Amino acid sequence: MDIQIIEQIKEKLQVVINCLQIDDEIMWLKYHIEMFGKKLQAKKDKE
């Protein structure tokens, strides 16, 4: 389950990075994906 979630996030982040039109909604999405990634990393670091 966790692997599927991470793969979906990677795909979405790649779409955001490749998008030529950076608007507020995309920046909001990118920010939240990055924050989620940081939370996942912090959880892994604790283990």
C-alpha positions as CSV (number, residue, x, y, z in Angstrom):
1,M,0.0,0.0,0.0
2,D,2.7,2.5,1.0
3,I,4.6,1.8,-2.3
4,Q,1.6,2.5,-4.4
5,I,1.1,5.9,-2.6
6,I,4.7,6.8,-3.0
7,E,4.6,5.9,-6.8
8,Q,1.4,8.0,-7.2
9,I,3.1,11.0,-5.5
10,K,6.2,10.7,-7.7
11,E,4.0,10.7,-10.8
12,K,2.0,13.7,-9.6
13,L,5.2,15.6,-8.6
14,Q,6.7,14.9,-12.0
15,V,3.6,16.4,-13.7
16,V,3.9,19.5,-11.5
17,I,7.6,19.9,-12.3
18,N,7.0,19.4,-16.1
19,C,4.1,21.8,-16.2
20,L,4.8,24.9,-18.2
21,Q,2.0,27.0,-16.6
22,I,2.9,27.5,-13.0
23,D,-0.1,29.0,-11.3
24,D,-1.2,29.2,-7.7
25,E,-3.1,25.9,-7.7
26,I,-0.1,24.0,-9.1
27,M,2.3,25.7,-6.5
28,W,-0.2,24.7,-3.8
29,L,-0.2,21.1,-5.0
30,K,3.6,21.0,-5.3
31,Y,4.0,22.4,-1.8
32,H,1.6,19.8,-0.2
33,I,3.3,16.9,-2.1
34,E,6.7,18.1,-0.9
35,M,5.4,18.5,2.7
36,F,4.0,14.9,2.6
37,G,7.3,13.6,1.2
38,K,9.1,15.3,4.1
39,K,6.8,13.7,6.6
40,L,7.3,10.3,5.0
41,Q,11.1,10.8,5.2
42,A,10.9,11.9,8.8
43,K,8.9,8.8,9.6
44,K,11.5,6.5,7.9
45,D,14.3,8.3,9.7
46,K,12.8,7.5,13.1
47,E,12.6,3.8,12.3
